[in-house]
Amino acid sequence: MQAKRLDRINQLIKEEVSLLLQREIKDPRLGFVTVTEVETTSDLRLAKIFVSVLGSEEQWTASLAALASAKGFIRSWLRGHLDLRMTPTLEFRADRSMERAAHIQALLRQLKHD
């Protein structure tokens, strides 16, 4: 499969899942979740959806649990809204890069201050 097509599919899945998380999923465990990236295998069997959660470690845990329980609903939504021969299995992964970047910025500010 062409890389350009796969990039378009990844972007489409990212947009649809982001929209779903904002508007359709009403799980109280779901905190402020942002879809940061989607990586789909070339055979479209698996889509790794990387998410960032604003909040404490408990909020991370609760949000990832909510996403895991909503996986089937999200996949069936994608099946109905994307024109793909095969809808990939979804796997949600924590993306803590924003958290690390904020920590590094805080350390740099502290060094500059000292």
C-alpha positions in Angstrom: 0.0 0.0 0.0 1.3 3.5 -0.8 2.6 5.5 2.0 0.6 8.5 1.0 -2.7 6.6 1.1 -1.7 5.2 4.5 -1.0 8.7 5.8 -4.4 9.8 4.6 -6.1 6.9 6.3 -4.2 7.6 9.6 -5.3 11.3 9.4 -8.9 10.3 8.7 -8.9 7.9 11.7 -7.3 10.5 13.9 -10.0 13.1 13.0 -12.9 10.7 13.4 -11.8 9.3 16.7 -11.1 12.8 18.0 -14.6 13.9 17.0 -16.1 10.8 18.6 -14.3 11.4 21.9 -15.6 15.0 22.0 -19.2 14.4 21.0 -20.3 10.8 21.3 -18.6 9.0 24.2 -20.2 9.9 27.5 -18.0 7.8 29.8 -17.4 9.7 33.1 -14.0 8.1 33.4 -12.9 9.8 30.1 -10.9 12.9 31.0 -9.5 15.5 28.6 -8.1 13.2 25.9 -6.3 14.3 22.8 -5.5 12.0 19.9 -1.9 12.8 19.0 -1.1 10.3 16.3 -2.4 7.2 14.5 -0.2 4.5 13.1 -1.9 1.9 10.9 -0.2 -1.2 9.6 0.1 -1.4 5.8 -2.4 -4.3 5.7 -5.0 -2.2 7.7 -5.4 -4.9 10.4 -4.2 -2.8 13.3 -4.4 0.9 14.1 -2.4 2.2 17.1 -4.0 5.3 18.4 -1.7 7.4 20.6 -3.5 9.6 23.1 -2.5 12.2 25.6 -4.5 12.9 28.8 -4.5 16.1 30.7 -4.3 15.4 34.4 -3.0 13.1 37.1 -1.9 9.5 36.9 -5.4 8.4 38.1 -6.9 10.3 35.2 -4.5 8.6 32.7 -5.5 5.2 34.1 -9.3 6.0 34.1 -9.2 7.5 30.6 -7.3 4.6 29.1 -9.7 2.1 30.8 -12.6 4.1 29.3 -11.0 4.0 25.8 -10.4 0.2 26.1 -14.1 -0.4 27.0 -15.3 1.9 24.1 -13.0 0.2 21.5 -15.8 -1.9 20.0 -18.1 1.1 19.7 -15.4 3.3 18.1 -14.4 0.5 15.6 -18.0 0.0 14.5 -18.4 3.8 14.1 -15.3 3.9 11.9 -16.7 0.9 9.9 -19.8 2.9 9.2 -18.1 6.2 8.4 -14.9 5.3 6.6 -14.9 3.8 3.1 -12.4 1.0 3.8 -12.5 -2.6 2.8 -11.2 -3.6 6.3 -11.7 -1.7 9.5 -8.5 -2.0 11.6 -8.5 -3.4 15.2 -7.9 -0.5 17.5 -5.2 -0.3 20.1 -5.0 2.8 22.4 -1.5 3.8 23.6 -0.4 6.5 26.0 1.6 9.3 24.5 3.5 11.1 27.3 5.6 13.2 25.0 3.7 16.4 25.9 4.1 15.7 29.6 7.9 15.2 29.1 8.2 18.4 27.1 6.5 20.4 29.8 8.7 18.8 32.5 11.9 19.7 30.4 10.6 23.3 30.0 10.1 23.6 33.7 13.6 22.3 34.4 15.1 24.8 31.9 13.1 27.7 33.4 14.4 26.7 36.8 18.0 26.6 35.5 17.6 30.0 33.9 16.2 31.4 37.1 19.0 29.9 39.3 
